[in-house]
Amino acid sequence: MKGSSVPRMRAVRYRGPRQVALLQVSRPQPGPGEVLLRVRAAGICGSDLHWYRGEWEQLPTTPGHEVGAVVAALGEGVSSLAIGQPVCLEPLVRCGRCPQCRDGAYNYCERFTLLGGIRNGGMADYVVAPAYAVYPLPPEVPPEQGSLVEPLAVATHALRQAPPVPGEAVLVIGAGTIGLAATTVAHDLGARVSVIARHPHQARVAQALGAEHLAAPGDAVPLDHFSVVVETAGTDQALALATSACRRRGAILTLASAPVSFDLTPVVLKGLRLLGSVCYCAHGGEPDFARAMALLARRPELARLLITHRFPLEQAAEAFAIADDKRAGGIKVVLEP
């Protein structure tokens, strides 16, 4: 119709290795069963950095799968949410029909896609998501902190696979966002947590989150001591340390996706469980996101400790550069449209 125009918005896009740009693109509209979210915060994840560096094939989509937002519009048939409601986004788009989905383990969906990967994500003014992937935030958690729910859910899901008994020793190898999230979850479960942190600012935050013992890479740690080892570094050395430090019949949870080579002998002789963990789900009935939101509501200091940098969308290039350089003091770097 004459005089009409398609609404526009700002969105971050990759433009080559270590290059991002802020573009004007068409604002999406929610279809049936979908929700339009006005983004308040979008965290830069380690997977975003793989795309940013060009280590993974860069996609022509908007990144950002750690999202806090408010509901801006409802698609046809959506009655579970209200306009203006503070929410966070579980970015897994699943089929709902395969055996994994029917079992609640939709992180292994046979037709899985990711908002912020194959589909447009939250480093923009607005993002569209399926209504089932949008969670109302607790009153204690403002939408500007809602982007932390996703990494906390990653750690929650991992430790649900091998939950430590209160008082047991847990070792976390790596103190990026996921390692620190695992530190938080393990401490909340009553474990005595030790953390291996590469950088001093990471060690300081780990201690504030409840870590009792801190070490740097290469420092000696007790062998055959830890009931659970959470490995987030994804290196040969980290896996070798994990198998040495884990006690007999203990569990190693690896959250890093990387090609590694290490000796399986301790795994066999000590009867270790080596468990991979990806994303989050609702296997067993309660969504990992629900537990992560409850933890964030109980621990209001988490946002202050974990979010070290906030940038407007106009400074996306600077935000990615800070997130990419761990020596710059960043832990969680957030874009705020």
CORHUHU-V954204 format. One line per field, one symbol per residue. ss: DSSP state (H for helix, E for strand, - for the rest). phi: phi as a letter, one per 40 degrees, with the letter a starting at -180 (. if undefined). psi: psi as a letter, one per 30 degrees, with the letter a starting at -180 (. if undefined). A space follows every 10 residues. Layout:
BEGIN
ss=???
phi=???
psi=???
END
This chain:
BEGIN
ss=-------EEE EEEEEE--EE EEEEEE---- ---EEEEEEE EEE--HHHHH HHH------- -----EEEEE EEEE------ -----EEEE- -EE-----HH HH---HHH-- --EEE---E- ---E-EEEEE HHHEEE---- --HHH--HHH HHHHHHHHHH H-------EE EEE---HHHH HHHHHHHH-- -EEEEE---H HHHHHHHH-- --EEE----- -----EEEEE E----HHHHH HHHHHEEEEE EEEE------ ----HHHHH- --EEEE---- -------HHH HHHHHHHH-- HHHHHHEEEE EEHHHHHHHH HHHH-HHH-- -EEEEE-
phi=.dgcacdbac acbcbhdfbb bbbcbcccbc cdgbbcbccb abcccdcccc cdcgcbdcbc bcchbbbbab cbabcdgcbc bbcgccabbc ccbbcgbcdc cccgcccbdc bdbbcgbcbd bccacbabac dccbbcccdc bcccbccccc cccdcdcccc cacccdgccb bbbhbcdccc ccdccccccg ccbbbbbcbd cccccdccch ccbbabdgcc bccfbccbbb bbcgbdcccc cdcccccdgc bbbbbcbacb baccdccccc gccbbcabfa abcghccdcc ccccccccbc cdccccccab bcdcbdcccc ccccbcccgc bbbbcbc
psi=kkfllkkllk kklkglkhkl ljlklkklkk akglkkkjkf kjkjleeeee eefgelkklh lkljgjkkll kelklkfjgf lkkfkkllkj gjjlegflee efffhffgkf gklkkgcelk agilelkklk efgkkkklff jlffffffee eeeeeeeeff fikkkkflkk kjjkhaeeee eeeeeeeffg ljkkkjkeke eeeeeeeffg kfkkllkflk lklhekekkj jgehleeeee eeeefklkga kkjkgkjkkl klkfeeeeff hkkjkkkkbl agkgekkeee eeeeeeefif feeeeejfkk klefheeeee eeefjfffgk djkkkj.
END
